[in-house]
Amino acid sequence: MKTRIAVIGGGAAGFFSAISAGESGGDCEVELFEQSDRLLAKVKISGGGRCNVTHACFEPRELIRHYPRGSRELLGPFHIWQPTHTIQWFESRGVRLKTEDDGRMFPVTDSSTTIMNCLISAADEAGVKVSTNSRIEKISVDNNSLFTVHIRDQPPRTFDRVIIATGGGKQSGGIAFAKSLGHTITELAPSLFTFHCRDHRITDLQGLSVPMVTVRCAMENLEQQGPLLITHWGFSGPAILRLSAWGARALARLNYTFTLNVNWTGGHNSDMARVLIEKQRQANGRKMVGATCPFDIPRRIWERLVRAVGIPGDLQWSRLNRQQILSLCRESTAGSFQIKGKSMNKEEFVTCGGVDLREVDFRTMQSRLVPGLFFAGEVLDIDGVTGGFNFQAAWTTGHIAGKTAAAP
Ligand SMILES: Cc1cc2nc3c(=O)[nH]c(=O)nc-3n(C[C@H](O)[C@H](O)[C@H](O)COP(=O)(O)OP(=O)(O)OC[C@H]3O[C@@H](n4cnc5c(N)ncnc54)[C@H](O)[C@@H]3O)c2cc1C
C-alpha cells in the first residue's frame, strides 16, 4: 500500500515539502491542504511583489549568521539544501534568478507570479493533489502512528505521515496542532519591524538615508550596524530591521518603549569621531559648522545634530570651543532617541517563535516526540533577517521534510 502523506499549508514550505515528497520516487500519495482559496499568498506579496527567493550566500557557516533563531540547527540542513540548490532547482524549471548588489536574489521577471506558477506546476508534475478551502481543524495520532486529520466540513481522513507547514504567528493552525501532539511552543513575537519615534531632530526628514550607522538598545545590550532610513513615523532601514530581529523578544517585553542610541558616524567610536571633528576644524576653520560635515551623512541630518547641541549652524569651525566639540562628538556617536511603538515592515515580516527546535531532528525534520510527524517553514522557531533568508529556510526545511516523509 502507498504511503499517504498529508501536507498542511499551501505556502512556500508546504509546496516545497509536497513537491519534494512527490518527486522522491517513493511509493506515496501526497495531498496538500490549504485553508484559504489562495495558494502561496505570501509568495505573491513577497519582496514587494518581486519575491526575494533566496540570497547569494553559498557558505553554510556564513548563511546561518542571518538567522537570529535557528542558526545552529540550520547548519546541517544547509549542507543538504542551500541557495545553490534553490537556484538550480528554479533554473532547471526555466526560472532564472538574478542577484542584486546587496545579494538578494529575484526572478529575472521581477514578478512573484513566476515563482508561484513554477511551484504550482512542479507540484502538479510531481503528482501532488492540492486541496484549497480545506482548513485542518485537528490532527490526532493513534498507537500505530496513524494520523487522523480533521478537515472542516469533510469527513476525517487518515494518513501515514503528516507535514505541518502552516507558517508562523498565533493564527497558524500548526502551532495548536503541535501543542496538542505534545510539542513545546516557544514565545511568539513579531520580528522585522520599524521603530516609532517623534523627535525634532528627524522631523520632516523622511526619505533621507544614512549609509552606515550603529544602532544600540543599551537596556537589552543589542547593537546592529547598517544603512538607516528616516521615515515619517521614525526609523527604518536594514540596521533597524536587524535590531528588531535580534531583539524581537526583548523589545516585545519592553513593549517597544526604549531608548535607542544612534551612532550616525557608522563605525567610529567617540575618540575617532573627535579626531575627524578636529581635522575638520583645522582644515575648514573659516567654514560654517552646519555647512560642512566631517562624516558620511546627509547634510540635513548633520545640521539637525549641530542644532540639537545648541551650536549655531553659521558658527565657524575655528570658533568651536572644547565643550561644543565634546557635545557634537557625543551627539554624533550616541544620540539618544525615545522609541515608542513599532510598525511592521511592509516589505517582509515574520514571527519569531514556534515549535521548539530541540524537539525536531534536523537531519529529517521529523518530530522527536511523534514518529511520522514532520515540520517545515516558519511554524518552527526559525526566522531570518530580510534578504531572502526566510524563504531559503522554507525551501531547505521543506525539501528535507518532504524527502524523508516519502522515504519507505
Ligand atoms: C509582506 C511579506 C513579504 C515577505 N517577503 C519575503 C521575501 O521577499 N523573501 C523572504 O525570504 N521572505 C519573505 N517573507 C517571509 C516569508 O514570506 C515567510 O517566511 C514564508 O512565507 C514562510 O513560509 P511558510 O510556508 O512556512 O508559511 P506561509 O507562507 O505563512 O504559509 C502557511 C500556509 O498555511 C496555511 N494554513 C495555516 N493554518 C492552516 C490550517 N489549519 N489548515 C490548512 N492550511 C493552513 C496558511 O493559510 C498559509 O497559506 C515575507 C513575509 C511577508 C509577510
The ligand as an SDF file (V2000), in Angstrom:
LIG
                    3D

 53 58  0  0  0  0  0  0  0  0999 V2000
    4.7100   41.0120    3.2600 C   0  0  0  0  0  0  0  0  0  0  0  0
    5.7410   39.9120    3.3670 C   0  0  0  0  0  0  0  0  0  0  0  0
    6.7680   39.8640    2.4300 C   0  0  0  0  0  0  0  0  0  0  0  0
    7.7570   38.8680    2.5420 C   0  0  0  0  0  0  0  0  0  0  0  0
    8.7710   38.8490    1.6220 N   0  0  0  0  0  0  0  0  0  0  0  0
    9.7440   37.9190    1.7300 C   0  0  0  0  0  0  0  0  0  0  0  0
   10.7910   37.8420    0.7680 C   0  0  0  0  0  0  0  0  0  0  0  0
   10.8090   38.5710   -0.2310 O   0  0  0  0  0  0  0  0  0  0  0  0
   11.7770   36.9190    0.9760 N   0  0  0  0  0  0  0  0  0  0  0  0
   11.7730   36.0500    2.0400 C   0  0  0  0  0  0  0  0  0  0  0  0
   12.6900   35.2430    2.1660 O   0  0  0  0  0  0  0  0  0  0  0  0
   10.7600   36.0560    2.9310 N   0  0  0  0  0  0  0  0  0  0  0  0
    9.7500   36.9620    2.7880 C   0  0  0  0  0  0  0  0  0  0  0  0
    8.7290   36.9710    3.7070 N   0  0  0  0  0  0  0  0  0  0  0  0
    8.6880   35.9230    4.7290 C   0  0  0  0  0  0  0  0  0  0  0  0
    8.1390   34.6430    4.0670 C   0  0  0  0  0  0  0  0  0  0  0  0
    7.0020   35.0000    3.3160 O   0  0  0  0  0  0  0  0  0  0  0  0
    7.7900   33.5850    5.0820 C   0  0  0  0  0  0  0  0  0  0  0  0
    8.8970   33.3220    5.9070 O   0  0  0  0  0  0  0  0  0  0  0  0
    7.3690   32.3030    4.3560 C   0  0  0  0  0  0  0  0  0  0  0  0
    6.2380   32.5840    3.5570 O   0  0  0  0  0  0  0  0  0  0  0  0
    7.0590   31.1820    5.3190 C   0  0  0  0  0  0  0  0  0  0  0  0
    6.5510   30.1260    4.5580 O   0  0  0  0  0  0  0  0  0  0  0  0
    5.6140   29.0200    5.2170 P   0  0  0  0  0  0  0  0  0  0  0  0
    5.2100   28.1320    4.1090 O   0  0  0  0  0  0  0  0  0  0  0  0
    6.2880   28.4510    6.4000 O   0  0  0  0  0  0  0  0  0  0  0  0
    4.3720   29.8280    5.7760 O   0  0  0  0  0  0  0  0  0  0  0  0
    3.2300   30.6260    4.9980 P   0  0  0  0  0  0  0  0  0  0  0  0
    3.7520   31.2470    3.7800 O   0  0  0  0  0  0  0  0  0  0  0  0
    2.6290   31.5240    6.0210 O   0  0  0  0  0  0  0  0  0  0  0  0
    2.1910   29.5220    4.5600 O   0  0  0  0  0  0  0  0  0  0  0  0
    1.4110   28.8310    5.5060 C   0  0  0  0  0  0  0  0  0  0  0  0
    0.1160   28.4250    4.8570 C   0  0  0  0  0  0  0  0  0  0  0  0
   -0.5710   27.5160    5.7260 O   0  0  0  0  0  0  0  0  0  0  0  0
   -1.9420   27.8130    5.6770 C   0  0  0  0  0  0  0  0  0  0  0  0
   -2.5720   27.2980    6.9030 N   0  0  0  0  0  0  0  0  0  0  0  0
   -2.4110   27.7560    8.1790 C   0  0  0  0  0  0  0  0  0  0  0  0
   -3.1590   27.0390    9.0260 N   0  0  0  0  0  0  0  0  0  0  0  0
   -3.8170   26.1080    8.2830 C   0  0  0  0  0  0  0  0  0  0  0  0
   -4.7540   25.0870    8.5910 C   0  0  0  0  0  0  0  0  0  0  0  0
   -5.1830   24.8920    9.8370 N   0  0  0  0  0  0  0  0  0  0  0  0
   -5.2260   24.3000    7.5850 N   0  0  0  0  0  0  0  0  0  0  0  0
   -4.7850   24.4900    6.3060 C   0  0  0  0  0  0  0  0  0  0  0  0
   -3.9200   25.4660    5.9640 N   0  0  0  0  0  0  0  0  0  0  0  0
   -3.4390   26.2530    6.9320 C   0  0  0  0  0  0  0  0  0  0  0  0
   -1.9860   29.3190    5.5670 C   0  0  0  0  0  0  0  0  0  0  0  0
   -3.2360   29.7610    5.0410 O   0  0  0  0  0  0  0  0  0  0  0  0
   -0.8260   29.5780    4.6180 C   0  0  0  0  0  0  0  0  0  0  0  0
   -1.2240   29.5740    3.2740 O   0  0  0  0  0  0  0  0  0  0  0  0
    7.7060   37.9230    3.6060 C   0  0  0  0  0  0  0  0  0  0  0  0
    6.6640   37.9650    4.5210 C   0  0  0  0  0  0  0  0  0  0  0  0
    5.6810   38.9460    4.3980 C   0  0  0  0  0  0  0  0  0  0  0  0
    4.5480   38.9680    5.3910 C   0  0  0  0  0  0  0  0  0  0  0  0
  1  2  1  0
  2  3  1  0
  2 52  2  0
  3  4  2  0
  4  5  1  0
  4 50  1  0
  5  6  2  0
  6  7  1  0
  6 13  1  0
  7  8  2  0
  7  9  1  0
  9 10  1  0
 10 11  2  0
 10 12  1  0
 12 13  2  0
 13 14  1  0
 14 15  1  0
 14 50  1  0
 15 16  1  0
 16 17  1  0
 16 18  1  0
 18 19  1  0
 18 20  1  0
 20 21  1  0
 20 22  1  0
 22 23  1  0
 23 24  1  0
 24 25  2  0
 24 26  1  0
 24 27  1  0
 27 28  1  0
 28 29  2  0
 28 30  1  0
 28 31  1  0
 31 32  1  0
 32 33  1  0
 33 34  1  0
 33 48  1  0
 34 35  1  0
 35 36  1  0
 35 46  1  0
 36 37  1  0
 36 45  1  0
 37 38  2  0
 38 39  1  0
 39 40  1  0
 39 45  2  0
 40 41  1  0
 40 42  2  0
 42 43  1  0
 43 44  2  0
 44 45  1  0
 46 47  1  0
 46 48  1  0
 48 49  1  0
 50 51  2  0
 51 52  1  0
 52 53  1  0
M  END
$$$$
